Structure formats: C-alpha cells, structure tokens
Amino acid sequence: MGSLFEELEAREAAARTRVEVLEAEFAEVSGRLSAAREGLERLRIARETVAEVLTEMTPQKPGTRLRLAGRSRVSRWRRRMRGPSGRSSGC
C-alpha cells in the first residue's frame, strides 16, 4: 500500500508543478494581451481624433481652400522629380 500512496503523491506533485507552469504562462500572456489592448485603444483614439480634425478642416463653402500650417515636404519631392528644365518628368 505504501507504494500506491507514493505514486499518488508523485502524480499530485507533478500536477501541481504543471498548474504552476500554466499559471505563469497565463500571467505572461495576460500581460501581453493587456498591452496589446492598450495599443489598440490608443490607435482607435488617434484615428478618431484625426478624423475629427480633418472634418473641422474641411472647407464649408465651395471654393474655400485650406491653409496649411508648417512646411510641406511635397515641394522638395516635386523639385527632385523635375528635371533641369524645371518641368515635371511626367509623373
């Protein structure tokens, strides 16, 4: 009978170890999931904020143009696309 109880104790110890390992894995995955959810929420808020800003910037009257704040990098790109003659290369 002694060996039967020893076997049960060994199995119980192995099961306990497995539970502890799984709990540690769960805690790690749970933390990563939480961080991913926070990142997703930040992106959602950023998208909504950009949509609001763009909506507010949209001209209300036909023919009204937007004023851009700051410098545009497109002008540099366009200059590089132009040849020495100053004309567009067909883009």
N, C-alpha and C positions, 0 to 999 in steps of 0.2 A: 504494500500500500504506500510506502514511503516514496517510491519512485513515481507513482501516479501523481501525488501532490507536488513533487518536484517538477514534473513535466508541466503541470498546470501553472505553477509559479513562473516557470521559464516562459511559457506562452503569454502569460499575463504581462511579464516584464517586456517582452518583445512587442506586444500590442501597445503598451504604454509608451514605449520608445517611438513606435510608428505614429501614434497620436501626437506626440510632442513635435516630431519632424513635420507632420502635416500642419499643425498649428503654426509653426514658424513659417512654413511656406505660405500659408494663408495670410499671415500678418504682412509678409513682404508683398504679395500680390495685391492685398487690400490697400496698402500704401501706394503702390504704383497706380492702381485704379483711381484712387482719390486724387492723385496728382494729375492724371490724365483728364479726369472730370473737370478739375480746376482750369486746366489749359483749354479745354473745350469751351467752358463758360467764358473765359477771357476772350477767346476768338469770336464767340457769338456776340458778346457785348461790343467788341471792336467793330464787327460788321454792321451791327445796328447803328452804332454811333456814326460811322462813315456814311451810311445810308441817310441818316438824319441830316448830316452836314451837307451832303450833296443835294438833298431835297431843298434845303434852305438856300443853297447857292444857285439853284436853277432859276433862270430868268422868268419873271412872272408875265412880262409883256413881250409880244413878238418883236424881234429886232433888238432887244436888250442883250448886251454882251456881258459876260462875266469878267471881272477884273481879277487877275491872278496876283497873289501875294508871293513875293520872293522871285527867285530866278528860275527859269526853266532850263533843264538840261537838253531839251529837244533842240534848241537853237544850235548848240555845239554839235550835236549829232547831224543836223542838217548841213552845217558848214562842212563837215567831213565828207558828207555824201556828194557835195557839189565838187565839180572839177575845178581846174584852174580858171576857167572862164566865168565861174560864178553861177553856172546853170546846173540844174539838177541832173543827176545821171540817169534819170528815167524811173526813179522809184516812186 
